[in-house]
Structure formats: C-alpha cells, structure tokens
Amino acid sequence: MASGLKALHDIDSALAKARTSVAQASRLPGQASNALAEVSRKKALAYGNIAKLRLEFLEDDKGGDLGYVDRQAVKLLAAHDKLEQGLIGKADASLDKIAKIETDRRAQEKSVVKAVEAYDKKAEACQKLLIADPHYITLLAAVETAEATTERAIAKQSLAQDDVAEKGAPYLADPYFLYLQKRGYGTRQAKGWFLTKMLDGWIARRGKYLEAALNYKRLLEIPKRLASHVKALEDKEVGARKDLENAESDMLVREGVEKLKEVSLTQQAVLDKIDVKLEAQEHAHQTIRSQQAEASSGQTGPYKEAIALLVNTLENKRLPDLRRLAAQTISNDDDRAIGKLIELSRLAKDLEQDRKEATSLLRKYQNGLESLEKLRRKFKNRRYDAPSSTFPSRNLVGALALQLVSGMLSGNDVWRQIERAQRTVRRHSDSDFGGIDWTEAMRLPRNMGGFGGSSDHGGWGGTTSRRRTTRRRSPRINLPRSSGSRSSGRSGRRGGGGFHTKGGF
C-alpha cells in the first residue's frame, strides 16, 4: 500500500528528472547550430581565400563582400550567444521558483494532514456518542429501511418496463391492432365516416379489440404508476437522510467540532492557492523553454539572420566555376581551398542532421514533461493526494510516471490505470457523517470508486456502499421468476398469467 501523498511525491520525483533531461537536451540544438554557423563562416573564408588567389573577388585592404559578411556574421552570432545565455538564465531562475513553491507545498501538506486528522478523530468521537443514543438509532434504521424499500420499488419498476417490451410485443406485431390504435377506435378521437367506422367495428368485434386495448393500456400504465411510487419513496428517503444528518450536525456543533472544520478548510484553501501559483509558474517555465528551443534551433533571432546572410552570399558563388579556374593555376593553394570547401559542405550536412535530431529529442522531452505536469495537476485536482487516498503498490504511480515521460504510455492510458488503482480508505469517522457541509473538512478524493465497485467517495477499500450517500446509484435487483407463468408468484400483480391478446390479436 502507498499513500496518496507518497504517490504524488513519486510524480514530483519523475518531474524533477524530466526537467533535468529537458535542461540538458535544450543545449544540444544550440551546440549543433553553433557548429553549423562556424562551418558556414569557414566556407565563406574559404571562398575568400580562393578569390584572393585566383579570382580577385576581395579588395586588398577591406576584404571585399565576403570579409564584410564574415564580420557581420560574427556580430550576429555573438548576439545570439547572449540571447541564448539569457534564456538559459531565465529558465534556471524559473526552475528555482518552481522548486521553492514545491517546497512550500510539502510543508503545507503536513498542515493539511494534521488538520484533517484532528477533525476526523473528533468526528469519530461524536459518532460514538450518537451510536449510544436510541433516537439516533431510530433515525439510522429509518434511513436503511427507506433505502431498502426504494431499491425494491426500483427493481419492480424495472421489471414492469421489461414486461412492457415483452408482453407488448404481440400487440405491436398485429397489423389490425395497430390499425385500430392509429384510428383511435373506441375513443372520442376515432377517425373516419360512418362506413369506415362500421368496417372498423366489424374488425374490432372479430378480434375482440376493446378487451385487448384495455389490457394494453393497463400494461403501459403499470411502469408509470410505479415511477410515481419510486419518486415518492425517494423523497421519503431524502427526508430520512436529512433528519439523520441534522442530528449528526447538531452533535458536531455541540462538541465544538465546527472550529476544527474551519481550520481544516482554511489549511486546504492555502494548499489550493499554492497549487494555483505552481501551475502559473509551470506555464511561465514552458514559455521560456519554448523560446529557448526556438533560439537553440536557429529558427529565430540573430542566429537566423547570420545564417541567412552567409547563405545568401555563398549562393552567389559557383563552386564548379571556382574549381575550373583553380585547375588552371600552377599553385596548389587554391586547390587545397577548394578541397576544404567540399569537406566543409559535407560537414555542414552532417551537422544539419545532428541539429534536427537534437531538436526532435528536445521536443520529445518537452512533450513528456508537459504530459507529466498535466498528470500531476489532474492528480491533485481529484484529491488523490488526500489522507484517505491509497494505492495498492508502493511504486505503481512512480513507474507509470516514468513510462509517460519516456513515451511508452499515453497520458490517457496512465490516468486510466491510476484511476482504477486508487482506493479511498476509512480512517476514523464515516465519510458522510454530518452531511456534505461537514465532509469537505475530511478532504476526500473526488472520484467514483476504486477496485471492485464504485461510490461517491471511492468506497472503503474499494467496495460499494449505498449507506447515506447523497447521490443514488442503486443496484439493479433481479427478482426470481417462476419456470411456468412469468407473472405467477409476484406480490401485488394480477393473476391469470398477465395480459394476453385475445382473439385475433
């Protein structure tokens, strides 16, 4: 068993590792980009050397257009380095803020657990006092009786609806019965003139339609009457629950538990504010990381300008022409410069591929980090870090978080497994003691159950309990049927095997 807080801390640890990986990966595209820019500069210098030796592209004192391009590229690359270092500093400062907020949350978690524990124990003491009160036992028995009665009524209503589909099928399958139903035969809304009505009467008498129509009408009315009965029983059950909750609430007030409730709610509110602050800082950090990734990949800023300047200049230099002219000279210097230029071109292709791979790796790490941050926010929003929240395995959530970061599982897959594994356990008092106005002080998980069932508060140990829940999720009860007549043996039902069509219907 692992507590919800332990599971949350496992997610925190996975987040810390993911942020470290992103920080390290964010430097890789920049390194490849810087190397690629250096290659572009060397290519420009190689062109300049060839021009000096053979083509006289450069002026003797200023270095010509290639010399100017190189000087401008150096300035732009220096500005790019400054921009990138500034973004790295911002990202590191943002991480420090996140770490500070997470430290504050760890401290506040202890305050919340302490406040919830104090309230829960005091509520348990009040519950023990009430159990000894005969009036409270009477109220409790009234609720349980109302629940059982309502469940039986709902089961009967369900059976009646099944009967409508089953026993009503022969009526709806008979074309003459449907014909007379649509024409409203036997009612004031009957259609047609005297001759057609006479023919309708002949068909009705031959098939004993009036008796069949009466039986069919009764069949349809049974579920409606039962629905009204169920509604009345549910209202009665709500009233019984309210009386019980009022008795519990009065006891909590008399015993001074209200102060502990306010302390618990206040501490929880502080924790929620810290989570809001943490979420805002995480979004700010993501923005900085995105800017850093764009700068490192050379998609924006001075680096993009430097590369554009070098590329536009080099595109005007035709390598085949330079090689042909270099071959006409006696000196081997320009031949070596041409060879170096070819080597630099090959190296540039390799570096460009490295930069693309580094950018792809960074994007993968960033996506994993973002998914993990979303998972943690959802985990906390559902209060799976509550004192009463547990998980069956100590390392389940941490292992799932690592699989999410690595891309082995999607966020939805991980969340489904966490949701199925989460259980809400009883610590001291009943989860609904005093009603919904009081149970917020216990900071219960916001879920629909753990293993083996569902309930509004997750069920104790994953089992389903309908006792005094504020929202009904009634189990369907299948009443036994006899092997002969389908309606024989049911209390409160008409004898004779139920409604049957007569004559031709």
ABEGO torsion letter per residue (X at the ends): XBBAAAAAAAAAAAAAAAAAAAAAAAAAAAAAAAAAAAAAAAAAAAAAAAAAAAAGABBAAAGEAAAAAAAAAAAAAAAAAAAAAAAAAAAAAAAAAAAAAAAAAAAAAAAAAAAAAAAAAAAAAAAAAAAABAAAAAAAAAAAAAAAAAAAAAAAAAAAAAAAAAAAAAAAABAAAAAAAAAGBGBAABBEBAAAAAAAAAAAAAAGAAAAAAAAAAAAAAAAAAAAAAAAAAAAAAAAAAAAAAAAAAAAAAAGAAAAAAAAAAAAAAAAAAAAAAAAAAAAAAAAAAAAAAAAAGABEAAAAAAAAAAAAAAABBAAAAAAAAAABABAAAAAAAAAAAAAAAAAAAAAAAAAAAAAAAAAAAAAAAAAAAAAAAAAAAGAABAABBBABAAAAAAAAAAAAAGABBAAAAAAAAAAABBBBBABBBAABGEAAAAAAAGBBBBAEBBGEBBAAGEBGGBBBABGBABBBBBBBBBBBBABBAABGBBGBBBGGEBBBBEAX
